[in-house]
């Protein structure tokens, strides 16, 4: 059987890994959570003391004052700093509402706004604070020690002790700690996480191995050709760090609406004060202008969408993705495991004259039952699908670099590669069919060339329909296929599913550069499933992990599809659209009603206390509307 490495392109980069970046702390998240908890406790205690006992005003108001001093003042200081930087958002108006409510003596209202502001901020920061978890998961995946061989024994050493030329033993099912060359052993390694190509690779003496690859069933002895800090895996970590640091902050719905609502509310309040000559008009406007539809309704809509997503097998890790996906106009897909099934399939048998394709397949499958070669499974699946009766086998042999040989029934069968045959002079070029673009093996029966088996990673059944509906149904301007696979394989898939823009043979670094360039032009959605996709996910506006088998990719993604199905991507798009529609209804509708109240307050027709009551009614209407997101959209897919 030939080595599956033949004809493959593996990109190997060198370069030192940058020094480890300090992991961002969570003190800010903890502080916001503390303030929210204190405000909630104070509100509850205030209500119990006020309505459960006969107490003096100061006694039942004291809990609110504590919350405002311990929690409200730090929030106001932070908001003042943002104001100095020229950042105008809905939370600035919330800060102004706190100050105004305190000035009016409305301490309960002020504490409620503190609760909304701090609680929402803590949830937002916790959901988006992923840099340390992604890099931590990358570091955790790699072994911290290696098995160094000296003579007939081996001992465990740390990665920092490894030197070039050292002999290491990679035990079965371990992760390879360095880039190296196989010296002894015959087995396989799963490199799909790193190279982006779908096949488990055969490893024989002389074969190259990549750090981060998962070893198969047999132990391998390798020689170190790169130090751990210069390895392929370390390079991906470096790109991941850079992607995390360079990722731009996206403007959320509340930020965009608050940017104009906040100065408008302040202007109306000042106008009411100046024209009417009554400072109470300013206070009344600020009370009714409290942006609760932004601070409460939008988070409630997002929580409802997260719930709906979870019920359909979609885990939302970054709530902001729900606001962005429906607005992404460039959709970028990795090839392996997303638009394809991620495993080789026997797609063509080119039989030589005098041989029947099914008979060659039957005899070849009879031998492949005893092989651990990556393509053996594809041959067995093809034979099983045709219900072929396999022959008993004897004299089986599979020497490194020699292919698979044996006697199946009464026939001598050899399965090997094109290069081995041509190099040994066992067959002439005229006898063999032209080489295909995918992987292949050659089958010889009784010493005669019988057939060429060709393999491809086939498109998913729904890929063509899914791709074709993106532009008319989801207003996609551009669909891109971005892969580390060879040009011929990527072109084959692109033609099969209807994608015209293709980038093939790209390293993780090149993927990031392409995604960044596209994101500068319009919002991007990146879908992938391998470690080599994680940096590109971070560079995109929104990243979706296709399946949860790879923990690194799942950490880097904004959303994770528990079921690897393109239908789930479509469902996520529809949930995003449904959420945005209702969130905007709640926010814009609530602000419109608040603006009517602001005008009434500015002209003296609405007292501060009445304005506070009116604002509560507006908030209730906005929240009730936002709760509709929890009801799944009527149309979850449209292809």
C-alpha positions in Angstrom: 0.0 0.0 0.0 1.4 3.4 -0.9 2.1 6.1 1.7 -0.8 8.5 1.8 1.8 11.3 1.8 2.5 10.9 -1.9 1.4 14.0 -3.7 0.5 16.0 -0.6 1.6 19.4 0.2 2.5 20.1 3.9 3.4 23.6 4.8 6.1 23.9 7.4 7.0 27.3 8.8 9.9 28.2 11.1 10.2 31.1 13.4 10.4 31.7 17.1 7.3 31.7 19.2 6.8 35.0 20.7 7.1 35.3 24.5 3.9 34.3 26.3 1.5 37.2 26.6 0.1 37.9 30.0 -3.4 36.5 30.4 -6.0 39.1 30.9 -7.4 39.1 34.5 -11.1 38.9 35.4 -11.0 41.5 38.2 -13.2 43.8 36.2 -15.8 41.1 35.7 -15.7 40.2 39.4 -16.1 43.9 40.3 -19.1 44.3 38.1 -20.7 41.1 39.4 -20.1 42.3 43.0 -21.8 45.6 42.3 -24.7 43.9 40.7 -25.1 41.5 43.6 -24.8 44.3 46.1 -27.5 46.4 44.3 -29.9 43.4 44.1 -29.4 42.7 47.8 -29.9 46.3 48.7 -33.1 46.6 46.7 -34.5 43.5 48.3 -33.6 44.6 51.8 -35.0 48.1 51.2 -38.4 46.8 50.1 -38.6 44.4 53.1 -37.7 47.2 55.6 -40.0 49.7 53.9 -43.1 47.7 53.6 -42.6 45.1 56.3 -41.7 47.3 59.2 -42.5 50.8 60.5 -39.2 52.5 60.2 -37.8 56.0 59.7 -37.1 57.0 56.2 -33.3 56.9 56.7 -33.5 53.4 58.1 -35.1 51.8 55.1 -33.2 53.9 52.7 -29.8 53.1 54.1 -29.3 49.9 52.1 -29.8 51.9 48.9 -27.3 54.5 50.0 -24.7 51.8 50.7 -25.2 50.4 47.2 -25.0 53.8 45.6 -21.8 54.7 47.4 -20.0 51.3 47.1 -21.3 50.5 43.6 -22.7 53.6 41.9 -19.7 55.8 42.5 -17.2 53.5 40.8 -19.5 53.1 37.8 -20.0 56.9 37.5 -16.2 57.3 37.6 -15.7 54.8 34.8 -18.5 56.5 32.7 -16.9 59.9 33.3 -13.6 58.6 31.8 -15.5 57.3 28.8 -17.1 60.7 28.4 -13.7 62.4 28.4 -12.6 60.0 25.6 -15.6 61.0 23.6 -17.4 57.7 23.8 -21.2 58.1 23.8 -23.2 55.0 24.5 -26.4 54.0 26.2 -24.5 53.3 29.5 -23.5 57.0 29.7 -27.2 58.0 29.7 -27.7 55.3 32.4 -24.9 57.1 34.4 -26.6 60.4 33.9 -29.9 58.8 35.1 -28.2 57.6 38.3 -26.9 61.0 39.1 -30.3 62.6 38.2 -32.2 60.1 40.3 -30.0 60.7 43.3 -30.3 64.4 42.9 -34.1 64.0 42.9 -34.0 61.7 46.0 -35.1 58.7 43.9 -32.6 56.3 45.5 -34.6 53.2 44.6 -34.6 54.2 40.9 -30.9 55.0 41.0 -30.1 51.6 42.5 -32.2 49.8 39.9 -30.2 51.5 37.2 -26.9 50.5 39.0 -28.1 46.9 39.0 -29.0 47.0 35.3 -25.8 48.6 34.3 -23.4 46.5 36.3 -25.2 43.2 35.7 -25.3 43.7 32.0 -21.7 44.8 31.8 -20.5 41.7 33.9 -22.4 39.3 31.6 -21.1 41.0 28.5 -17.5 40.9 29.7 -17.7 37.3 30.8 -19.1 36.2 27.5 -16.5 37.9 25.4 -13.5 37.4 27.6 -12.0 34.4 25.8 -8.4 35.2 24.9 -6.9 33.5 28.0 -9.2 30.5 27.6 -8.3 30.0 23.9 -4.6 30.2 24.5 -4.9 28.2 27.7 -6.6 25.4 25.8 -3.9 25.4 23.1 -1.2 25.2 25.7 -3.1 22.5 27.7 -3.4 20.3 24.6 0.3 20.0 24.1 2.2 17.5 26.2 4.6 19.1 28.7 7.1 16.2 28.6 8.6 13.9 25.9 10.1 10.4 26.0 13.7 10.8 25.1 15.4 7.5 24.0 19.0 6.8 25.0 20.2 3.3 23.9 17.5 0.8 24.8 15.9 2.9 27.5 13.9 6.1 27.5 13.2 8.7 30.2 10.8 11.6 30.4 12.2 15.1 29.9 10.6 18.5 29.7 10.2 20.2 26.3 12.8 22.8 27.3 15.4 20.0 27.6 14.8 18.7 24.1 17.7 19.3 21.6 17.9 19.0 17.8 18.8 15.5 16.8 17.3 13.9 20.0 15.5 10.6 19.6 12.0 10.6 21.0 9.5 7.9 21.4 5.9 8.8 20.6 3.6 6.3 22.3 0.3 5.1 20.9 -2.4 7.7 20.9 -0.1 10.4 22.3 0.2 13.9 20.8 3.6 14.4 19.0 5.5 17.1 21.0 7.9 18.3 18.2 8.4 18.3 14.4 10.6 15.4 13.4 11.5 12.5 11.2 10.5 8.9 11.8 13.5 6.6 12.5 11.7 3.4 13.5 8.2 2.1 13.5 5.3 1.8 11.1 2.0 3.5 11.9 -0.3 6.5 11.3 -0.8 10.0 12.6 -3.8 12.2 12.4 -2.6 15.6 11.1 -5.9 16.9 10.0 -6.0 19.4 12.9 -2.9 21.1 11.7 -2.7 20.7 7.9 -6.5 21.0 7.2 -6.4 17.9 5.0 -8.8 15.1 5.9 -6.6 12.0 5.9 -4.8 10.1 8.6 -1.2 9.9 7.4 0.9 6.7 7.1 4.3 7.0 8.9 7.2 4.9 7.9 11.0 5.5 8.4 11.9 8.8 6.7 8.4 10.3 7.0 7.9 13.7 8.5 5.8 14.2 11.6 4.3 17.5 12.9 3.9 18.6 16.4 0.3 18.5 17.6 -0.4 15.4 15.5 -2.2 12.5 17.2 -0.3 9.2 17.0 -2.1 6.0 16.0 -1.9 2.5 17.4 1.9 1.9 17.1 4.8 3.6 18.9 7.2 5.6 16.7 10.8 6.6 17.2 11.5 10.1 15.8 14.4 12.4 15.4 13.9 16.0 16.4 14.3 18.4 13.5 12.8 21.6 15.2 12.8 22.7 18.8 9.3 22.9 20.4 9.4 26.7 20.2 9.9 26.6 16.5 7.4 23.9 15.7 4.3 24.0 13.6 2.1 23.9 16.6 3.9 26.8 18.2 3.5 28.8 15.1 -0.2 28.4 15.2 -0.2 29.5 18.9 1.7 32.6 17.8 -0.8 33.4 15.1 -3.6 32.8 17.6 -2.1 35.3 20.1 -1.8 37.9 17.3 -5.4 37.3 16.2 -6.7 37.8 19.7 -4.8 41.0 20.2 -5.7 42.5 16.9 -9.4 41.6 16.9 -11.4 44.8 16.6 -14.2 45.6 19.0 -17.5 45.5 17.3 -20.2 48.1 17.9 -23.2 46.4 19.4 -26.9 47.4 18.8 -27.1 49.2 22.1 -23.9 51.1 21.3 -25.1 52.3 17.9 -28.5 53.3 19.2 -27.1 54.9 22.3 -24.6 57.0 20.4 -27.4 59.2 19.1 -30.1 58.7 21.8 -27.9 59.8 24.7 -26.9 63.3 23.4 -30.5 63.7 22.1 -32.0 63.0 25.6 -29.5 65.4 27.2 -30.3 68.1 24.6 -34.0 67.8 25.2 -33.6 67.9 29.0 -31.4 71.1 28.7 -33.8 72.7 26.3 -36.7 72.0 28.7 -34.8 73.5 31.6 -33.6 76.6 29.6 -36.9 77.4 27.9 -39.1 76.6 30.9 -36.7 78.0 33.5 -37.5 75.0 35.7 -34.7 72.5 36.7 -37.4 70.0 37.5 -38.1 69.7 33.8 -34.5 68.6 33.3 -34.9 66.0 36.1 -38.2 64.7 34.6 -36.7 64.3 31.1 -33.6 62.4 32.5 -35.8 60.0 34.5 -38.0 59.1 31.6 -35.0 59.0 29.2 -33.4 56.1 31.2 -32.4 53.7 28.4 -34.0 50.6 30.0 -35.1 49.3 26.5 -31.4 49.2 25.6 -30.1 48.0 29.0 -32.8 45.3 29.6 -34.8 44.5 26.4 -31.8 43.8 24.2 -30.0 41.5 26.7 -33.4 39.7 27.2 -33.7 39.2 23.5 -30.2 37.8 23.3 -30.8 35.4 26.2 -33.9 34.2 24.5 -31.9 33.6 21.3 -29.2 31.7 23.2 -31.9 29.5 24.7 -33.4 28.8 21.3 -30.0 28.0 19.9 -29.2 25.6 22.7 -32.4 23.7 22.1 -31.4 23.2 18.4 -27.8 22.0 19.3 -26.0 25.4 18.8 -23.9 26.7 21.7 -23.5 30.5 21.8 -20.2 31.4 23.4 -20.1 35.1 22.5 -23.6 36.7 22.6 -22.4 39.4 20.2 -22.4 36.8 17.4 -26.2 36.8 17.4 -26.1 40.5 16.5 -23.5 40.0 13.7 -24.2 36.8 11.8 -27.3 38.1 9.9 -25.3 41.2 8.8 -22.3 39.2 7.5 -22.1 39.6 3.7 -18.9 37.6 3.1 -19.1 33.9 4.1 -15.8 32.0 4.3 -15.7 28.2 4.6 -12.9 25.8 5.3 -13.0 22.7 3.1 -12.3 19.7 5.2 -15.1 18.6 7.6 -17.3 21.6 6.8 -18.4 21.4 3.2 -17.1 17.8 3.0 -17.4 14.9 5.4 -13.7 15.0 6.4 -12.8 11.5 5.4 -11.6 9.8 2.2 -14.1 7.9 0.0 -13.4 5.6 -3.0 -14.9 7.6 -5.8 -13.5 5.9 -9.0 -12.1 2.6 -10.1 -10.3 2.7 -13.4 -10.1 -1.0 -14.4 -7.6 -2.3 -16.9 -8.9 -4.3 -19.9 -9.7 -7.8 -18.9 -10.6 -7.0 -15.3 -13.9 -6.2 -13.8 -14.0 -3.2 -11.3 -16.1 -5.1 -8.7 -13.9 -8.2 -8.8 -10.8 -6.0 -8.3 -12.5 -4.2 -5.5 -13.5 -7.6 -3.9 -10.0 -8.9 -3.9 -8.4 -5.7 -2.7 -10.9 -5.3 0.1 -10.1 -8.9 1.2 -6.5 -7.8 1.8 -7.4 -4.4 3.3 -9.2 -6.0 6.2 -5.7 -6.7 7.6 -4.2 -3.2 7.0 -4.1 -0.1 9.1 -3.5 2.1 6.1 -5.6 5.3 6.1 -7.3 4.4 2.8 -8.1 0.8 3.8 -11.3 1.8 5.5 -12.5 3.6 2.3 -12.0 0.4 0.2 -13.8 -1.7 2.8 -16.7 0.7 2.9 -17.0 0.6 -0.9 -16.9 -3.2 -0.9 -19.5 -3.4 1.8 -21.8 -1.0 -0.1 -21.8 -3.4 -3.0 -22.3 -6.4 -0.7 -19.2 -8.1 -2.1 -18.2 -11.5 -0.6 -14.6 -11.2 0.6 -12.0 -14.0 0.1 -9.9 -15.7 2.8 -6.4 -14.3 2.8 -2.9 -15.8 3.4 0.7 -14.7 3.1 -0.2 -11.1 4.0 2.7 -8.7 4.0 2.9 -4.9 4.4 6.5 -3.7 4.6 7.3 0.0 4.9 7.3 1.6 1.4 6.5 -1.7 -0.3 2.7 -1.6 -0.2 0.3 -4.4 0.8 0.7 -7.9 -0.6 -1.0 -11.2 -0.1 -3.0 -14.1 -1.6 -6.8 -13.6 -1.7 -8.5 -16.8 -2.6 -6.5 -18.2 -5.5 -5.2 -14.8 -6.7 -1.9 -13.0 -5.8 -2.8 -9.4 -5.0 -0.5 -6.3 -4.6 -1.7 -2.8 -3.6 0.9 -0.1 -3.9 1.7 3.3 -5.2 2.5 4.8 -8.6 6.0 6.0 -7.7 7.0 2.6 -6.3 5.9 0.8 -9.4 7.5 3.2 -11.9 10.7 3.3 -9.8 11.1 -0.5 -9.7 10.3 -0.9 -13.4 7.4 -3.2 -12.6 5.0 -1.5 -15.0 5.4 0.9 -17.9 3.8 4.3 -18.1 1.7 3.1 -21.0 0.0 0.4 -18.9 -1.1 2.9 -16.2 -3.9 5.4 -16.5 -3.0 9.1 -16.1 -2.7 10.3 -12.6 -5.8 11.9 -11.0 -5.9 14.9 -8.8 -6.8 13.1 -5.7 -5.1 10.2 -3.8 -4.8 6.9 -5.5 -3.5 3.4 -5.2 -2.8 0.8 -7.9 -3.9 -2.8 -7.7 -2.1 -5.7 -9.4 -3.6 -9.2 -9.6 -1.4 -12.1 -10.7 1.4 -9.6 -11.4 -0.7 -7.7 -14.0 -2.0 -4.2 -13.5 -5.7 -4.5 -12.7 -7.1 -1.1 -11.6 -6.4 2.3 -10.2 -8.4 3.3 -7.1 -9.0 7.0 -6.7 -10.1 8.7 -3.5 -11.6 12.1 -2.6 -13.1 13.8 0.4 -16.7 14.1 -1.0 -19.0 17.1 -0.5 -21.8 16.8 2.0 -25.1 15.9 0.5 -26.5 19.3 1.3 -23.5 21.4 0.4 -24.6 22.5 -3.1 -28.1 23.5 -2.0 -26.7 25.3 1.0 -24.1 27.3 -0.9 -26.6 28.2 -3.7 -29.1 29.7 -1.3 -26.7 32.0 0.6 -26.9 34.9 -1.9 -30.7 35.0 -2.6 -31.8 34.1 1.0 -29.1 35.6 3.2 -27.9 38.5 1.1 -24.4 37.2 0.9 -22.2 39.2 -1.5 -19.3 36.8 -1.6 -18.8 33.1 -0.7 -15.2 32.0 -0.4 -13.6 28.5 0.0 -10.4 28.9 2.0 -8.3 25.7 2.6 -4.9 24.3 3.4 -5.5 21.5 0.9 -4.0 21.2 -2.6 -5.3 23.3 -5.4 -6.8 20.4 -7.3 -8.8 19.1 -4.4 -10.1 22.5 -3.4 -11.1 23.3 -7.1 -12.9 20.0 -7.3 -15.0 20.8 -4.3 -15.6 24.4 -5.3 -16.9 23.3 -8.8 -19.1 20.6 -7.2 -20.8 23.0 -4.7 -20.9 26.1 -6.8 -18.2 28.4 -5.2 -16.2 30.5 -7.6 -13.7 32.2 -5.3 -11.0 29.8 -4.0 -7.9 30.1 -1.9 -6.0 26.7 -1.7 -2.8 25.5 0.0 -3.0 28.3 2.7 -1.2 28.1 6.0 -2.9 29.4 9.2 -1.0 32.6 8.8 -2.1 33.1 5.2 -5.7 32.3 6.2 -5.7 35.0 8.8 -4.3 37.5 6.3 -7.1 36.7 3.8 -9.8 36.9 6.5 -8.5 40.2 7.8 -8.5 41.7 4.3 -12.1 40.6 3.6 -13.2 41.8 7.0 -11.9 45.3 6.2 -14.3 45.4 3.3 -17.5 44.0 4.9 -18.5 41.8 7.8 -17.3 38.2 7.5 -18.5 34.8 8.8 -15.8 32.1 9.0 -16.8 28.4 9.4 -14.2 25.7 10.2 -13.4 22.7 12.3 -9.6 22.3 12.7 -6.9 23.9 14.9 -5.5 25.5 11.9 -8.9 27.3 11.5 -8.9 28.8 15.0 -6.8 31.9 14.2 -8.9 32.7 11.2 -12.1 32.5 13.3 -10.7 35.1 15.6 -9.9 37.4 12.7 -13.4 37.2 11.3 -16.4 39.2 12.4 -18.0 36.0 13.5 -16.6 32.5 13.8 -18.5 29.2 13.9 -17.0 25.9 14.9 -18.4 23.1 12.8 -18.7 20.3 15.4 -17.2 20.2 18.9 -14.6 17.4 18.5 -11.8 19.9 18.5 -11.6 21.8 21.8 -9.2 24.5 20.5 -11.5 25.5 17.6 -14.5 25.4 19.9 -12.8 27.8 22.3 -11.9 30.2 19.6 -15.4 30.2 18.0 -18.2 32.5 18.8 -20.7 29.7 18.3 -20.3 25.9 18.3 -22.5 23.5 16.3 -22.8 20.3 18.3 -24.0 18.5 15.1 -21.7 18.9 12.1 -24.5 19.9 9.7 -24.8 22.8 7.3 -28.5 22.9 8.3 -27.4 24.1 11.7 -25.5 27.1 10.2 -28.7 28.0 8.4 -30.7 27.7 11.6 -28.2 30.0 13.4 -28.5 32.6 10.7 -32.3 32.5 11.0 -32.1 32.7 14.8 -29.8 35.7 14.5 -32.2 37.4 12.1 -35.2 36.7 14.3 -33.4 38.1 17.4 -32.2 41.3 15.7 -35.6 42.0 14.4 -37.3 41.7 17.8 -34.4 43.4 19.7 -34.6 46.4 17.3 -38.4 46.5 17.7 -38.0 46.6 21.5 -35.2 49.1 21.6 -36.4 51.5 18.9 -40.0 51.2 20.0 -39.1 51.8 23.6 -36.9 54.8 22.8 -39.7 56.3 20.6 -42.1 56.1 23.4 -39.5 57.5 25.8 -38.9 60.4 23.4 -42.6 61.2 23.4 -42.5 61.2 27.2 -39.3 63.4 27.1 -41.1 66.0 25.0 -44.0 66.0 27.5 -41.6 66.4 30.4 -39.6 69.1 28.6 -42.8 71.2 28.1 -43.9 70.8 31.7 -46.7 68.3 31.1 -45.0 65.4 32.9 -43.8 65.6 36.5 -40.7 63.6 37.5 -42.6 61.1 39.5 -45.2 60.6 36.8 -42.3 60.3 34.3 -40.7 57.5 36.4 -44.0 55.6 36.3 -44.4 56.2 32.6 -40.9 54.8 32.1 -41.7 51.7 34.0 -44.7 51.1 31.6 -42.4 51.6 28.6 -39.8 49.2 30.0 -42.5 46.6 30.6 -43.7 46.8 27.0 -40.2 46.6 25.6 -39.3 43.6 27.8 -42.6 41.7 27.0 -41.8 42.2 23.3 -38.2 41.0 23.7 -39.5 37.8 25.4 -40.9 36.8 22.0 -37.4 35.8 20.9 -37.7 32.7 23.1 -40.3 31.4 20.6 -38.3 29.9 17.7 -38.7 31.5 14.3 -41.3 29.9 12.1 -38.7 29.4 9.3 -35.6 27.9 10.8 -34.1 26.8 7.4 -34.8 27.9 3.8 -32.8 25.6 1.6 
